[in-house]
Amino acid sequence: MDSPTPANARISIIGAGPGGLTCARILQQHGIAVTVYDRDPDVNSRNQGGSLDLHKEDGQLALREAGLLEEFFALARLESQEMRRMDPAGRVLSHHLPDEGETAGPEIDRGQLRDLLLRSLTAGTVQWGRTLASVSGPDDGPRTLTFTDGRTVEADLVIGADGASSRVRTAVSPATPSYTGVSFLEAWFDDMETAHPGLSELVGKGSAHIADGKRGLFAQRNSGDHMRVYLMQRVPVDWITANGLHPEDTQGIRAHLLNEYAGWSPQTLRMITDNDGPYVDRPLFALPVPHTWEHSPTVTLLGDAAHLMPPLGVGVNLAMLDACELALALVHAVTIDDAVRGYENSMLPRSADMAQMLEGGAEHLLCVPDPDEIARVGQAHS
């Protein structure tokens, strides 16, 4: 089968996260039809998670191409670029306060970013409640998407923007993510100024990072007077059940954590004891480095589906850059095959370089900061 032109192709994106929605938005701006399928039952069925810092060279670049940068800055929190590095006693080791008007990496809640992108799309672009079961059909197309409800769709191009557990990935790669050895446990805090004023003062308006070599805490202010804290540990992936606990046993997990974090100051331990609601277990996985695949003219990947890495501030930014470059390749190429090939020739080397740079980065989150590094950070932000 000859590869169709993008304007005449049936393009399906799997996953309505920032990457998939950015790709759809830019395609529609250029008159190219696209449908997005997402497993969530509806737009409000699931909390989208914490806060994101979008960088000028990738996330913001993609939003500019999507015509949404001005709306982004109306929502973004410039003050949340503040960053504190502390020790387990709560002493501040380094402190970055953003300059007035600084826009290097403003924060925005994941849900706000998703809503911004969704509002920009033609009505009906996203089909909710569509969980992909498989991608089949010949390599040169058309591909058949089979969903768990039994429905099928034919596509000339399938774009996997479906994250770490991507079903689309299996159509081009046998790779699966493996556990990094580091796990996050997410805790939520509401009404910070009235219910948690001490923690609000400790963390500031942005984020705070504490580590002792084996354990760590990363606190992150969100909009609406909320905060998320990620308790970081080097533990087996099944550490909760291995310790005779279960995920809903908030009191039991808290007691275990207090024992693990023994010796930390009372004020830092309040990030373990004062959370509102249960903990959420989030073990960290990553794809092999580098992750590549044989080119297919009918299937490609972006974001975590293509290059799942430790959460060190690049994931969503890379996904949005991928989405932007793929969409523009489709806009300017003669055929779908040409567009996919050109996109992958750029994306795969870039993501391999970044993945190699961040390999083992999950362990870095637990490291005690080097005094020279702290001094360099202080000089850079002075």
Summary of the structure (lengths in Angstrom):
residues: 382
radius of gyration: 21.5
end to end distance: 60.0
largest distance: 66.6
contacts: 1271
relative contact order: 0.18
helix: 37%
strand: 23%
